């Protein structure tokens, strides 16, 4: 049935009009053009941002296989009927973007038409949109504003063809936010609309940000089993999901040293993922000690917008070495509060950009470099600091100071990337009956968060009076890691100061899978692991925890990644 035939029938049989429209819609002759995106709340609006309401637009999309002539088509927002016209008919000069087609009413299959406000070309407007080549640019011939008096976020919109047949509608308007468009969530006549998730806030002339791609892997996040990582190489897990419309095989993940993406540290194929399936890809970063922003990128799919993830990691021989060791929260009258930090690592750490504070506020730590095995005391008032500070310790006064509570609080430490590095809380349950003036809360062990009362009252810039033991240099290693059991075992090296070594493999839920060494195992032993559990079965690909402990309660752990297996 042609459009002209439909016009005749609609005129002759008004009583059968609805039936005729339904039949034509079902046959695909009507309805292949849809409302796909509506910008009724452009950035600025009633503010001072240039453009404002002049940047409203309505987008149409041709879902069919035939070119559609939009001559005589209209839309209604409840205020007025606006007739569509090609942009060059009334716009002079034309919009700045040279990629649009400004002199046609023909919308090709798979094509987009953008209906602009006539005042989009106003010299005061910033013309913010950049549409692709081939986008059909239209405007309206009936008024100077879309919708007669501008589009509103409460306006329902109905699209009509040249004989007044309703083609599509946006029946449930909503406010997606300033500078954000409402997008149809799929390229069909669904009633589902949502706020655009595009970084620019809208996608005029482009695929909607919610529309699924045929092949689309999403790189959701990067994690590492240990952060800080005590040794290199570091295992980085890329968490991916197939959010496309079909199964996908052929993607690849690249791990870069930093966000500049100039040096590839490792890469791996994603393997096959069915629709909705998720997976983990183990990557290896063999880097020197230091702080990094690892960046991973997916390749091979259709959608580049969800293919990147970033992870901040510190790599060092003792993990992240800066920690809170002592808190003077209830000093004697006239004396200041203070917080003690300690670098128990083997490298000097630049504290520029670091922040410390309580549960509510954080304040900048004055720029300084803290040497290995050295203390830093942050004090509310260095002039009033009456305690004896140990030789070599640094005493600094931040420009602002969080007033610590006398009964309970938490002290937090953040690095220059804004990442939490340590926190220590204190209250009556931890301090008992010694929460008195002039008595500090000492961390009982380096890197721990448990506190107790200082037997010495306080020890600013000195070793804590209640320290149990300074951590020994303990480590455990596996090489190669990751490894494929079908290609041979990984060799495990254990370095613990005590005797009676116990070594076991655990899964990520903490369940023991196999014991590799018992307390009779001598120190300094290296031995292979073939990737099997206690029943002799080869474990599936994934991440496993190797934990070693000696008779003196020294311990070390690392993560082993299996690439093969059943």
Phi, psi and omega in degrees: 000124181277166178297321180296322177296319178299319180299318180295315182293322180295326179286320186280330187233072180301326181293334180259017186300313183296319179298317180297316180299316181297317180296319182291322178297318181295327181281351178090358181285332174240142177103000177283344173261129183235156165286122185246335182201142181224123175253098180253355180225065183294159180304132180108291181055249181265010179269190183273000179295133182302147175096286181056236184298338178295346181263014173294149175204160172235134180248136174248152179223134179267105182276351187269193182251001181243148173290138182244131176273117183269010179299131179082359179286152181223167169223155184231127177250016181093343179258322182199162172263123181250127179270137180281146177210149179293148193300319185291350180294324182230344183274123176209117001287172176285161175306156186293328184293119184279354187277344182284160173256115192254359189233032180217153172251008183268124180253111184285166177302135181071011183264160179246141171241131181248118179267109184266154168294137180303334182272010178301328183272006179304136182304335180279351183274149182269356180044072191281348190268144178235096183268160184280167176299136178096350178293132179275121184256119181241169170214199182239148184259352191262330181219176178268351181231143173301134179074015179081303179233044181077154173283146175240154180290354177256005184273120167285149183233135177236135180256132181239148174275190188288348177250015175084012178279128178293126184261318182200166180210159172242084194277341186238077184294155178205166179262108181281352181117159183297124179077014182238136180268164169265127183242140169291136189278352178208151183281047176222174181278063175270155178274000184275122176232154179207161177294139179300141176252011176294146181301327180279350181093347180198168183222053183298123180086357181240165174306134179298148184295339180268348186289132181288149174262157177298312176239116185209104172262134179255126174270096190286320183192165170242140175222161171226137183301333178229117175218106012287151178266128186282333181220160173253145009283156180257133175272125179243128180260124175262119182264116185238158178214142175274106179254012180275187184268355182213162175300152187220134176221129179129005177280163178217142179249130177249136176252125182250155180296324183209181185286351174288341176057043179259337182236117179277124178271326182193164175208158180202148175285147181281336187074184183275136173228127175286171180301126179083354182280150179242161179203165176240133177247122180273123178239156184240131177245106179263096187228162175286166178300142179153187181256136186225154166244086178294142179232133177241146180221135175272150173221158174107346180259183186272343188242107181278355188285342182236033188253013184226144175213152184232144180222126175271128184222140169252133179243126179198161185295340178234027183072200181286118194268355181266126180215162175278131183239340182201145182225121172260098186259346183222069184287168174298155180304130180089353178252155186271159168287155176206159179231136180251132174245155182219136173260102181261021178266194183248006180228149173292142182240126176279118183266014177300129180086355178285157181223149176222156179178193181260202183290344186251311189239151174237143180227152183292136171277130178305143182303127177196163175245125182259117183289163178301142178053042180234156181254150172230128178250119175265123190234142180293333182203100183294331181293332181262005183285112186258347182289156176277124180257141184292152180299134179096342179284151179259134177244120182229150177242110176296159180292334175227159184220132176283126178288111182282141178288149181279343185250320178199143180191178175224136177254130185241150180230127181236145179275184185290345176268003181080015181268137177292131182247332177194151174212143181224127177251157177220146175199183184294327180295330179273325187265345179066222185269010185255021177281071184242170180298138176080007179247125183270163171264114180259136173289130188286339180208141183303131179084351180274171177244003178278139183234163173208173179286138177288122178298336181267005186090304173191158181221061184296126179075009180234169176298140180296142182292336184253012179300134181281306182195139175285138184301130173286159176280092182251141176206159177220143186218153175224135182215124003281159179205112006292162177221157179250113182305331180289344180257002180127168184279168168262145182261125184258128176246130181245130177230093177235145185288333184270183178256180178065062186280130172243130181230132180216158177250133180237155171275181186288349176266003178087012180272128180290132182255325181196143173262125184261338180208143179251178184299349178276354182291129181287164178293156173071020184275140170245137181209157183272155168230128185267010178083014182258153175271188184294340179269359180090003180274137176290129182287150178290164178302139181158191183254136181226149182261125173260119184238129180236142182214143176251179185289347180260016178069014169284143183214162176205154179212159174208173180251134176247131179253128175263127181267334182248223179097181185288000000 
